[in-house]
Amino acid sequence: MRIIFWSCLLSMLALPVRAERVLIPGAEITLSAKYLPPPFPDAGPAAAVVLLHGCNGMGQTTGLNPRPERMASLLQEKGYAVLMLDSFGGRDLLELCSVPLSKRTLSPKMRAEDARHALEWLKTRKEIDGDRLGVIGWSHGASAVLSLLGQKLPSVRVGVAFFPSCSSYLLRDKYQVTAPLLMLVGEEDDWTPAEPCRALVAKADQPTFRLITYPDAFHDFDNASLKPDVVKRMVVGASRVVIAFNPDASSDAYRRTFKWLSPWLDLNRMPVVTPSLFRHSGTGVGKNTGP
């Protein structure tokens, strides 16, 4: 069953993506992005999701990175507009994966600012409902999601972070999310480990801040361009880390992603937001069991 599921998803990558290249004014640079408008324009203003790539970028040298393209296709099936934001091109960066942390010129905080400008750009579009905006990020982009949703006015309704680095946020005296945030991390991740994220969720103690972890899953577990069950080692700075595709973890994570987005982005399911939603309530930590 999982082979059939991923074969269908991979086959979607061969389909032409109806994406328009757009330019978005940023704080100090002009950002570029791939924009997919709402697939059902006659239905009225739609929800939109901003996608934040990982440290490998949007694929400036090899074409569009297949992961955000695949996610964009699935989000379009849900009726959402999608903005795939490129934080590297305007800064003449190709990738950050091999760059030691101390030498990186682009931080998650800076990328959160990029995302904020992208969200403001979406709010100017007549086909977009500016009250129904979400953000999804991977790795370095996921850390930017944590930075964005840790702000008092994030301009976003909901976020999902695939294997973020939580350590710097754990060092803060207080970290609280101001919009619902779901984190999805592999238990075997040796690049952005699960334990700091587990501690961060427990410390924040908010019902709308959740972590799901996956046994036997490494970093990049939803990267379908890697062969299933084949481990690839990468050199990051002076360290070697493991990345590997895990179809089961990926399938469950995507299912949870869409389930998490729906109450906050779908008109017929939107909850009434009250301050109690963001107060302390349980640890919010779980594994990939149950709905």
N, C-alpha and C positions, 0 to 999 in steps of 0.2 A: 504493500500500500504506500509506504513512504517513497519507494522508488518511482511509482506512478505520479505521486504528488509533486516531487521535485522535477521529474521529467516535464510535467506540464508547466511548472514555473520557469524552467530553463528555456523551454520552447518559446516563452513569451519574449525572451530577450531578442529573438530574431525579428520580432514585429517592429515596424517603424514607430518610434515614440513621437507623438505629436507635441513636441516641446519647442517652445519659442525662447531664443536667447534674449535676456533682458539685462539692463544695467540698472543698478540700485545705488544711489548716493550713500556713501558711508561716512564715518567720522573723518577720516583723512584720505581715503581712497574711494574709487568707484568699484563696487562689487559687481561681479557678473553672476548670472544664475540661469538655470533652465526652468522655464515656467510652463506647466501644463494647466490650462484653464479648466473650469468645471466641465465634466463630460456631459452634463445634462443642463445646458444653459436655460432652457425654458422652465426649469423648476424653480427659478429665482436665485437670489444670492446664496452661495454655497460656503461650506466650511473649507478651510485650507490648512495644509500641513507643510511646514518648512523642514527640509531634510539637511542635516549637517554631516558631511563626510568625515571619515577618519583621517589618520595621519598620512595615508597614501593619496589623498586628494580626490579630485573628480576625474582623474585620468587625462591630464592635459596632453600626454604623449601617446596614449594608447586608445583614445576614445573614451566615451562615457563609462564611468565605473559601473559595472553591472549590478552591484548591490542596491544603490539608490534607485537605479532604473527599475529593478524588479519591484522594490517597495513602492515606487511611484505608480507602477502599473496596477498593483493590488489596491492602493489607496484610491485610484481612479475608479476601480470597480465599485468602491463604496460610495462614489459620488463626490469625492473630495477633489479640490484643486490642489496642486502640488508645486512647491518651489524648491528646486534643488540648488542650494546656495554654494557658491564656490568662494572659499575664503583664501585660496592660495593664488589664483591667477593674477589678481590685481596687485599682489605682493611679490610676483616673480618667484614663487615657491613651487616646486614640483612635488615634494614630499617632506615629511618631518620624521618618519619612522626611524630612520637611521641617524637622526640628529640627537645628540645627548641633550637631556633636559636643560642643562646649564647653558647651552648654546642656541636654544630655540628662540627665535625672534617673534613668535606668535603664540600667545597663551590662550587657554580656554576662556579667560575673562575677556580678552579682545574679541574672540569669536562669538561670545555671548552678545557683545555690542554689535557685531555684524548681524546676528540673528534679530536683534531688536530693530535694526534698520530694515531688515527684510520684512518683519511683521508690520512695521509702519507702512511700508510700500504696499503690502497686501491690503491694508485698510483703505487705501486710496482707490482700489479697484471696485467698480460698481457691481461686478459679478461675484464679489466676495462679501460674506457676512463677517465684518470685523470683530464680532463678539464670539466667533467660533473659529479660533486659530489654535493649532497645535504645533508641536515641534518634536522631531525624532532625531537622535544623534547616535553615532557609533564611535567608540573609543575616544579619541581626542575631541570629536564632535559631541560625544555623550558627556564628557566633562564640561563642555560649554553649556550643555543643557542644564547641568547642575548649577553652574554659575548663573545662568539666566533665571532659573526658577527659584534661586535664592535671593533674588532682588525683590524689593517691596512692590514694584509695579512692573511685572514681567511682560505685560501685554499679550499674554498667552493663556489659554484655558487649561491645557493639559500637555504633559510631556512624557516621552519614553526615552530611556537611555540604555543602549546596548553596551555592556562592559566598559563603564566609565572608570576613571581613576578617582577614588573617593578620599584618598589620604589627606590632601590639602584641606578639604572641607571638614574633615574630622578634627583637624588641628584648631579650627575656629572655636571660640568660646561658645558660640551658638550658631547652629545652622538650621533654618526652618524653610520649608518650601511654601511658596505663596500660590501654587497651583498644583493639582494632582500630578505626582511623578511616580512612574514605574521604572525600576531598574532590573535588567536581565543580565546575569553574570554566570559564567562557568565556574564550577567549583575547582577545576584544575587550572584556571587562568593564572599564569605566572608573570604576566605583563601588567595587568590591572586586577589584582587579586580581589576575591569576593569578601574577605574578612573585613577590610576597612569599610566597605559598603554596608556590611551587616552591622558593624558598630555604629556607623553614621545613622542608619535607620532607627536603631535602638535608642541612640542619644536624642534624636529629633522627636521620636515618640509621637508621630502624627498619623492619623488613619488614612490620609491621602498620600502618604509616602511609603512605597512598598518595594520590596526586593524579592525577586524570584531567582533561585540558583539552580544550576543543572549539574548533577554528578557526571563525571566522565566528559565534561565539556571544557575545551580550552578557549583561549582568546580567538576571536573571529569565527565563532562556531556557526554563524549564519552565512558565512562566505561560500556560496554555492559554486564559485569559480574554482575552489579547491576540491580535490577528489575526496569523496567520503572515506572516513577512517584512515586517511593518509596524513601523517603529521609532518608539518613543515617547520623547520627552525629558521628564525630570523635573528640577525644581529642588530641589537638596539643599543647604541652607544657602546659600552664595554660589556654588555650582557647579551646572552642568548635566550630567546624566548620561543615558546611554541605557539603556532597557530594551526587550527584544524577545523574542518567542516564537520558538524554533527547534525545530520538530517533530523533526528528525533527532537533534539533541543531546539533547533531552528524552527521546525514546524510548530512546536508548542509555544515558542516565544512569539511567533507571528500571530498565532491565534490569540494569545493574551494581549498582544499589542492592539489588535483591532477591537477586542472586547473592552480594553481600557479606554480607548479613544471614544467609543460610541456614546457613552452617557454624557460626555462633555461637548461633543461635536454634532450629534444628530438631534435635530429639532424635536422629534417626538420622544426623546429619552432624556433631555437635559434636566438635571436635578436642580432644586432650589439651593443656591449657594448661601450658606450661613457660616459665621465665624467658627462654629463648633466643628465644622468639617476639617479645620486646620489646627485644632487643639490636640493635646496629648490623648492618645488612645491606643494602647497595645504597641507591639514591636513592629508589626508590618513585615515580618520576615517569613518567608516560606520557601518550599521547594516545589518542583514541578509536579505536584500531585493535586488532584482536585480540579475544579473549574477555574 
